[in-house]
């Protein structure tokens, strides 16, 4: 096996592991009450997004091996994300502000107040 095949193999194993952890998480969530599922909605979305990141990743063998040492990679990354959640809110606030500006400008154009 050459280096590129080895790299691809490790990345595939990593992605499969994260998908397996996500499947276990989903199975656990589906055993919960509707209220508990609702309460976990954010966690469901973020963990799904994390898994998608791994499906697209191309890590070095060293990085892939290091990541595989985490006992619960999906949960560990989710907890890391929660510590950085402020950046998500900043991005969301900026998106809302940008959309507001777009709508105000569009309204001015449509009402003829801006040329």
C-alpha positions as CSV (number, residue, x, y, z in Angstrom):
1,X,0.0,0.0,0.0
2,X,1.5,3.4,-1.0
3,X,1.3,6.5,1.1
4,X,-1.8,7.9,-0.6
5,X,-3.7,4.7,-0.2
6,X,-2.7,4.5,3.4
7,X,-3.8,8.1,4.0
8,X,-7.1,7.5,2.3
9,X,-7.6,4.3,4.3
10,X,-7.0,6.1,7.6
11,X,-9.4,8.9,6.6
12,X,-12.0,6.4,5.6
13,X,-11.7,4.6,9.0
14,X,-12.0,7.9,10.8
15,X,-15.1,8.9,8.9
16,X,-16.7,5.4,9.5
17,X,-15.9,5.7,13.2
18,X,-17.6,9.1,13.4
19,X,-20.6,7.8,11.4
20,X,-20.9,4.9,13.8
21,X,-20.8,7.2,16.8
22,X,-23.4,9.4,15.1
23,X,-25.6,6.3,14.5
24,X,-25.3,5.3,18.2
25,X,-26.2,8.8,19.2
26,X,-29.2,8.8,17.0
27,X,-30.3,5.4,18.3
28,X,-30.1,6.8,21.8
29,X,-32.0,10.0,21.0
30,X,-34.8,8.0,19.3
31,X,-35.4,6.2,22.6
32,X,-36.1,9.5,24.3
33,X,-39.4,11.2,24.9
34,X,-40.5,13.9,22.3
35,X,-39.5,16.6,24.8
36,X,-36.0,15.2,25.2
37,X,-35.6,14.9,21.5
38,X,-36.7,18.5,21.1
39,X,-34.3,19.6,23.8
40,X,-31.5,17.8,22.0
41,X,-32.2,19.3,18.6
42,X,-29.2,21.6,18.7
43,X,-26.9,18.7,19.6
44,X,-28.4,16.6,16.8
45,X,-27.7,19.2,14.2
46,X,-24.2,20.0,15.4
47,X,-23.2,16.4,15.7
48,X,-24.5,15.7,12.2
49,X,-22.5,18.7,10.9
50,X,-19.4,17.4,12.6
51,X,-19.8,14.0,11.0
52,X,-20.2,15.7,7.6
53,X,-16.9,17.4,8.2
54,X,-15.2,14.1,8.7
55,X,-16.7,12.7,5.5
56,X,-15.0,15.4,3.5
57,X,-11.7,15.5,5.5
58,X,-8.3,14.5,4.2
59,X,-6.0,14.4,7.2
60,X,-2.5,13.3,7.4
61,X,-1.9,9.8,8.8
62,X,-0.5,11.4,11.9
63,X,-3.6,13.6,12.4
64,X,-6.0,10.8,11.7
65,X,-4.3,8.5,14.2
66,X,-4.3,11.2,16.8
67,X,-8.0,11.8,16.3
68,X,-8.8,8.1,16.6
69,X,-7.3,8.1,20.1
70,X,-10.3,10.1,21.4
71,X,-12.6,7.7,23.3
72,X,-15.7,9.4,21.8
73,X,-14.6,11.7,19.1
74,X,-18.0,13.0,18.2
75,X,-18.9,14.0,21.7
76,X,-15.4,15.4,22.4
77,X,-15.7,17.7,19.4
78,X,-19.2,18.7,20.3
79,X,-18.1,19.7,23.7
80,X,-15.2,21.7,22.2
81,X,-17.7,23.4,19.9
82,X,-19.9,24.4,22.9
83,X,-16.8,26.3,24.3
84,X,-16.6,28.2,21.0
85,X,-20.3,28.7,20.4
86,X,-20.0,32.5,20.6
87,X,-18.4,32.6,17.1
88,X,-21.5,30.9,15.8
89,X,-23.7,33.6,17.3
90,X,-21.5,36.3,15.9
91,X,-21.8,34.8,12.5
92,X,-25.6,34.5,12.9
93,X,-25.9,38.1,14.1
94,X,-23.8,39.3,11.1
95,X,-26.0,37.2,8.7
96,X,-29.1,38.9,10.2
97,X,-27.5,42.3,9.9
98,X,-26.5,41.7,6.3
99,X,-30.0,40.4,5.4
100,X,-31.6,43.4,7.1
101,X,-29.3,45.8,5.0
102,X,-30.2,43.9,1.8
103,X,-34.0,44.1,2.6
104,X,-33.8,47.8,3.5
105,X,-31.9,48.6,0.2
106,X,-34.3,46.5,-1.8
107,X,-37.3,48.3,-0.2
108,X,-35.8,51.7,-1.1
109,X,-35.2,50.6,-4.7
110,X,-38.7,49.2,-5.0
111,X,-40.3,52.4,-3.5
112,X,-38.2,54.6,-5.7
113,X,-36.4,56.3,-2.8
114,X,-33.0,55.2,-4.1
115,X,-31.7,55.2,-7.6
